[in-house]
Each structure stands twice: as C-alpha cells, then as structure tokens.
Amino acid sequence: MKAVGVGFAGLGVAGKAMIDHLAKEPALRLAAVQDANLDLATAVAAECASPWHGQRFEDMLDEPTVEVVVISTPNAFHVPQAHAALSAGKQVLVQKPLATSAADAGATMDLAAVRRRLLFVDYSYRFLETVEQFRAALPEIGAVQSVSAAFHNVHGPRAGRDWFFNPALSGGGALIDLGVHMIDLVLWALAPREARLEHAELGRRPGLQVEHTARLQLQFDDVPMDLAVSWDAPQPLTDISVDIEGSRGRLRWNNVEGSFAHFQTWLNQRLLIEREITLRENTLHKFAAALANGVGPTIDIRVYDLLDQAYGRTVKV
C-alpha cells in the first residue's frame, strides 16, 4: 500500500522525536514540517529531507500531499489546529492533552465524528504491551478495592520549553502534563460507570504560575484512587506506577530504574511481563494501525472533566 503523507506541526522535543522515528513505520512518510519558528522549520526540513516546510499551519494544510497531521504544539493550540485539520479533511494525531477543557475536548471529538476522520490522542503509555497485560490481568485480583498512581518526574520541563509554565498556553502544570496519562490509563483499565473528583491539592512554587505538584483523590464507582504527580521530584529517579488492590491480590505496573520507556507488570509479586520500547515509535505504529482499520483508541472525555474540576474551571453538578 502507498505510504500516507504526514505533516508535522510543532518541531520541539515531541514533534522532532516523532519525525526521527517515522522511517521505522513504512505505512507513513514525511510530507511536510511546520513551526512558528521558521528557522527551526527550515533546519528540520534540511536535516530530514522534508518535501515542504513553512511557518504557517494553514499553508501546510493546503498541501495536497499532507493526508495526516501530527500536532505537537503547545496545549492551547491543540484544539484550534485539530479543528482546522479535521475541517480540511485530514486525519489527526494530537499530543496529550487533547484539550485544556472538557468542552473543547468534546467539541473536537464531535467534529471528528461529523467529518468522519480519525482523531488519535497520544496517550503513549496506554499503548504499551505492559499496560495491555496489566489490563488483561485485572480479573485475576478479584473485585477492585483501591488504586494508587504516581508520576514523579525528577527532570520537569526542559530548558527552552517555557510555554509549560504559562497557563494561557499549557492549561496547567504537572497535573495536565503528567496526571492526564495516569487518569486516562486507569479509566481505560477499570471502565467505571462513574468518575468523580473528591479532593485536589495543587502545589505551586513561588514565581510559578502553574502547579509543580498535584495530589488528587478520585472515586471510580465505589473504588477510591489516589493520584500524585510532580515535576523536579526530590528523589533519585523518576517514578511512574499504578497499583491496584483487589479482593484476591495486587496488580502493579511500574517503570524500571527511572526510565520513561522500560516497564514491568506484576501480579502478586510475580513478574508477568517486562519490556523496553521507544514510545514515539510505538505510538506511530499504533497510529498507522488505526489509520488502516479506520478506528482509533477510545477518548474518554471524563479525563478532561476531572481536570476541569481539579483546576476549578467547572463545578460538577
């Protein structure tokens, strides 16, 4: 089959990493690169032999060779750019979070349905084989009684990514950056009928406009979940983990030695699976499969409703 032409919007860390792994996915080919920084777009185009490059997102959408758009821009641009791409008839892969509000997330999902185009959100950890095994093993521990999840990043946003600290561009701090992964993963694993926020604590350093730590108490049906996330965590290694206690045992998914790509799944202290994989390569593979099948991973709008509540943007009735 002919490879699908991909245009990349946003050439920072995430966008460039996607491009670097594109060649490993034969169903996809580089068609265009775009960034608000024209010098960066020009440099990346030269390095990666992109047929087209430019500064304006709208100009890239006009390119007939661009069939798919990958959006790796600051969070506030995800929704308007996804809407423009979907309206132009493009398939869309957007970095998490899909939106900075539940209303915008819902409107984007609705537009994708109306336009009959794929809307794929890069919840990269949910696509891992270790997480798929984690979900498959849930019946082994009986009735779920409690969940605890953590994402403590010892690094925080890297230099040059100042938009992370601007709430108008990011929509929040560590919670929307890291917590979105864990909330989505647990909602996907448990598939509860109801999800609600019981309590939220956001910690902010002097001089920061967004939180660098967050602790949430959530309730999924009758199952309590404790979530803790942080940037620049005061500990030796990054910690990414989900623990589920059941009536017949315990299920655990965790990273290995601080890695962002090496994970294990445990059932009652027995190792079920251990894998190390390049996250961006894995996402592109899952995206190519979704394009071929015409169906992408589910998007649970409750992720964004819970974030809205935690940030005080809405009050759930």
N, C-alpha and C positions, 0 to 999 in steps of 0.2 A: 504494500500500500504506500501511496505517496505520503511523505512526512508532512505534518501540519506546520505552517509557518507561525512562529511565535514572536510577538513584540513585547519587549520588557520595558516597563515604566518604573523608573527609580533604580539607580545603579549604585546604591550604597552597599552595605555588607550583605544583606539578604539577597538583593537583586543580583549582585555580581556573583554570589555563590551559586545561585540558580543557573546563571549563564555558564559558569565554569563546569557544571555537571550536565549541561544539556546534551553534549555529544554522546553521553552514555545511554541516552534514550533515543533509539533510532526512529521512533514514531514522531519525534519533534525536531524541528530545525530552526535555527536562528534567522529571523526575518528583519528585525529592527530593534534598536535600543534608543531610549529616550530618557532624558533627565533635564530638570530645570537648570542644571549647571551644564551649559553647552560644551565647555572644555572637557568635562568628565565624559559626556556622551561621545564626544569626538575621540577621546583617548580609548575608551572601551571599544568603540566601533573598530578602531585601528587594530587593537590587540586581538579582538575576537573575529575579525573579518565580517562584520555585520553589513549586509547589503544596504541598510538605511540607518541613519541616525539623525536626531534632531532634538530641539528644546521644547517644542510644544506637543503635549499629549494629543491634542486634536489632529495635528498633522500626521501623527503615527496612525491614528485610526483611519485616516484617508488612504493609507497604503493598502492596495488590494491583496498584497502577499501576506498581510498580517491577518490570520484567521483566529488567533488566540492572543489574549493579552494577559500578561503576568504583572500584577500590581504590587510593588514593593516600596511604595512611597510612605510618608508619614501618615499615621492613622486617620487624621481628619480628611485626607484626600481619598481614602478607600471608597467611600460611598459615591461621591460625585464622579469619580473616574470609572467605577464599576457601572454606574448608570449610563454614562456616555458610551462605554464599550458595549454593553448589552444592547443599547438602543441602536448602535452601529452594526449589530448582528454578529458581534464577536463572542466567543466563548471566554470565560474569565476564571483565572486563578488569582485569588487575593490573599495576601498575608493576613494572619490574625492580628488584631481583631477585625472581623468583617466591618464593624461599625463602632461608633462611640456612644450609641444609644440603641435601645430595643426598637424604637420607632423607625430609625434609619435602617436597621438590620432587616426588619420586616418588609419595609418598602423595597429594599434591594432584592430580597427573596421573591417578592411578588412580581417584580419586573422581570426577573429571570424566568419565572413561570410563564408570564404572558408572552415574552419573546421566544420562549422555548429554547433557551440557551443554558449551557452548563454554568453554574456558579459554584466554584470549588474553593473552600476556605482552607488555608494551610494550617490545620491543627496537626503539626508534624508528628507529635508523639503518639497521637491516636492511631497513626498508620503503621506503627511498629509491630513486628511479629511478636515481640514480647508482650505488648499490650493486647493484641488479639488473643494470645494464650491466656493472659490474665482474665479477660472477659469470659473466655470459654470455660475456665476453671471455677467460675463463681458457684455453680451448683454443688461443687464438692464441699463447700464450707457451710452448707445449710442456709437457714434464714439469716440474712444480713442484719447485724445488730448495731454496728458503728463503722464510720470511715474517718480516717485522718489522712491528710495530704499536705505535702510541703514542696516548695520550690524556693530554695535559698541560694541565690546566685552570688558567689563571692566576688564577681567582677563588676556587675552593674553595666549600664550603657557605656560603650567605648567612647573615647575621645572623637570629636567630630560629629557626634550624634546628639547635638544639643536639643533637637526638637523633642526628645524624650522627656525633657524637663519643662516643656512649655505645654500647659494643659490645653491650650487652644489647638495645638497640633496633635497631642498624644491622647487627650481624653482622660488622662490619669497617669499614675506611676507604676510601681511594681505590680499592683493588682491587675491592671488591664494588660500589662506586658507578660507577666508570668502566671498569674492566677487564672487567666482565661483558659490556658491549657488544661489546668487541673479540674476546673469546673466542668469543662466540656468532656473531658475524659471520664469523669465519674458519672455524669448524666448519661453518657453513651453506654457505660458499663451496666448501670443499675436500671436505666429506663423507668424512672419513677413516674407516677401519675401526677404528683405534686412536688414542686420545689419552691422553697421559701427561705428568705434570709431571716435569721433570728437576731443576729448581732454583728456589728462590724467595728473594728478598731483600725484606724489608719494612722500610721506614724510618719511624721514629716520632720526632716532636719531643718534647722534654721537656714534661711536663704533659699530653700527649695519650694517650688510651687506645687509639687506633686509628692505623693507619699513614697517613701523608700521601704516601708514595711506595711504589711496588712495582715490582719487576723479576722477570719470570718467564721461564724457559727451558722451552719446551714441545716436545713431539715429536708430530706428527700423522703416523702411519705412519712413513715414512722422511724426513719433511720437518721440519726444525727451525723453531721460531717463537720470536722474541724479542719480549716484550711489556714496555713501560714505561709507567707511569701515574703521575700526581701531581696533588695539589691545590696551589694557590698556587704554581704553577711560576715559577721565577725567569727568565722570558723575556718578551719584549714581548707576544706573542699566544698564545692557546690553539692547541695543535697536536693535530689529530685525523687520523690517517693509517694506511693499511695499504699495505705494499709487498710484492709477490710477484715473486721472481726465478724465471724459467723457463729451460729449455734454449734457447728461441728469443727471449727478450726479457724485458721487465719490465712489470708492471701496477701502477698506483698509484691509490689513492683518497685524497683529502685535502680538508680544509676550506680555505676561502678567507679570508685576512686575519683569522684568528681567529674566524670565525663558527661558531655551533653549528648553522646551518641552510643554509649555502651550500657546496656541494661540487662537486668535479670528479673525473672518472675519466680516467686517461691510459693509453695503450698505446704503449710505446716512444717516449715523449716526444711523442706525438700526442694531442691532446685529443679524447676520444670524446664526452663529454657534460659539461655544466655546468648545475646547477640550484640555485635558492634556493627553499626551501619552508618553510612553518610546520610544525614537527614534530608538534605536537599535532593540528593539523587533519588532517595526513596519516595519523596513527595512527587517528583516529576514522573516517576514510574507509575504511581497510583493515579496521577492526573491523566497520563496517557491512556491508562486502562479505562478511566471514567469517560474520556472522550470517545473511545472505541465502543463502549457499552451504552453511552448516552445517559448514564446515571452516575451521579457523584455521591460522596458521603453525605449523610444527613447533616443538616444545620439546625441546631436546637436554639431557638430564639430565647429560651429561658436563660441561657448564659448571659445575654445582654440585659435582660430584665433584672437579674440578680446583681449585675454590675451597676445598673442604674440605681438600684436601691442602696447598695453599699456606698455609692458616691453621693447619695441624697438627691439624685436628679429626679426621682419619682417616688411616690408613696404608693405601695401596692395596697389595693382595697380588698 
